[in-house]
Amino acid sequence: MNRDDGSTAEALEFRASLAPGMAWPYAEFHRAIPADLDAVMRAAGVSSWQIFLNGNVLTHRVTTGSRERLRELLDPHPVNLAWQRQIAPYLTAGQPAEAPGGPGALIWDFSWPTR
């Protein structure tokens, strides 16, 4: 995928499962991410990130300059690790199947305000 500035971008998609009864609490908690996490994601090359909810399946759609750079910079970063610990109680282990009927409703967008 080419960007307007001529650079390339990679589109990623992955899914996660919410724990039973956690759809609303997750959406409320995740409505605005911390500003320091936003900065780390941008530094790692994220240009867009959307999360959709269908039933208990979260579908993440990410656009980044480099999947490898994203993994190298974001995954081990202390700000991201702290965020993952905060989000973990809302999720269940394992990779869910694709939600029937598509990704569902948009519940978060990288362009939304931070906190």
Wavefront OBJ file of the C-alpha trace (Angstrom):
o trace
v 0.000 0.000 0.000
v 1.420 3.426 -0.926
v 0.790 6.545 1.145
v 0.260 10.047 -0.193
v 3.903 10.899 0.594
v 5.166 7.980 -1.532
v 6.171 5.788 1.399
v 4.720 2.338 1.836
v 2.358 1.173 4.547
v 1.429 -2.234 5.831
v -2.120 -3.125 6.829
v -2.530 -5.583 9.694
v -5.622 -7.196 11.159
v -5.903 -9.268 14.295
v -8.635 -10.300 16.695
v -9.076 -10.729 20.435
v -11.923 -12.030 22.582
v -13.591 -10.105 25.352
v -14.392 -11.826 28.606
v -18.139 -12.361 29.151
v -19.941 -9.173 30.124
v -16.940 -6.954 29.330
v -18.055 -5.349 26.038
v -19.400 -2.147 27.592
v -16.694 -1.766 30.271
v -13.970 -2.344 27.643
v -15.484 0.184 25.236
v -15.767 2.767 28.015
v -12.236 2.183 29.314
v -10.741 2.178 25.820
v -12.662 5.212 24.511
v -9.526 7.357 24.915
v -6.029 5.943 25.307
v -3.322 7.623 27.390
v -1.373 10.348 25.577
v 1.939 8.601 26.293
v 0.678 5.408 24.612
v -0.475 7.446 21.610
v 3.027 8.946 21.322
v 4.714 5.526 21.528
v 2.380 4.100 18.866
v 3.087 7.012 16.523
v 6.851 6.682 17.104
v 6.552 2.984 16.230
v 5.023 3.949 12.870
v 1.286 3.553 13.461
v -0.695 5.830 11.162
v -4.135 4.367 11.845
v -5.639 1.872 14.272
v -9.300 1.033 14.562
v -11.049 -1.433 16.833
v -14.408 -2.953 15.938
v -16.668 -5.011 18.186
v -19.007 -7.798 17.095
v -20.379 -9.859 19.967
v -17.317 -10.603 22.079
v -14.839 -10.385 19.167
v -12.581 -7.347 18.832
v -11.113 -6.787 15.375
v -8.077 -4.511 15.249
v -7.169 -2.932 11.911
v -3.785 -1.253 11.898
v -1.813 0.655 9.284
v 1.893 1.077 9.938
v 5.008 1.921 7.994
v 6.596 -1.381 8.976
v 5.219 -4.392 10.812
v 8.738 -5.215 12.010
v 9.351 -1.701 13.352
v 5.985 -1.807 15.093
v 6.905 -5.071 16.814
v 10.421 -3.925 17.706
v 9.396 -0.575 19.178
v 5.869 -1.024 20.517
v 5.767 -4.577 21.869
v 8.560 -4.241 24.497
v 7.981 -0.577 25.358
v 7.198 -0.028 29.077
v 4.240 2.255 28.264
v 2.699 -0.429 26.033
v 3.398 -3.186 28.578
v 1.635 -1.147 31.271
v -1.329 -0.634 28.919
v -1.487 -4.363 28.167
v -1.675 -5.085 31.900
v -4.571 -2.622 32.237
v -6.475 -4.132 29.289
v -5.837 -7.792 30.198
v -8.758 -8.163 32.671
v -11.199 -7.337 29.863
v -9.909 -10.083 27.546
v -9.841 -13.872 27.382
v -6.906 -15.979 26.216
v -6.724 -17.405 22.716
v -7.295 -16.133 19.208
v -11.007 -15.979 18.317
v -12.443 -16.883 14.967
v -13.634 -14.093 12.721
v -16.917 -12.685 13.960
v -19.880 -13.721 11.828
v -21.193 -10.809 9.812
v -17.929 -8.889 9.695
v -15.994 -6.793 12.177
v -18.984 -5.024 13.720
v -19.270 -1.527 15.164
v -16.341 0.861 15.412
v -15.598 1.379 19.117
v -12.189 3.097 18.925
v -10.139 5.018 16.386
v -6.542 6.202 16.672
v -7.670 9.661 15.561
v -9.885 10.068 18.647
v -8.725 12.173 21.624
v -6.303 10.836 24.206
v -6.499 11.194 27.967
l 1 2 3 4 5 6 7 8 9 10 11 12 13 14 15 16 17 18 19 20 21 22 23 24 25 26 27 28 29 30 31 32 33 34 35 36 37 38 39 40 41 42 43 44 45 46 47 48 49 50 51 52 53 54 55 56 57 58 59 60 61 62 63 64 65 66 67 68 69 70 71 72 73 74 75 76 77 78 79 80 81 82 83 84 85 86 87 88 89 90 91 92 93 94 95 96 97 98 99 100 101 102 103 104 105 106 107 108 109 110 111 112 113 114 115
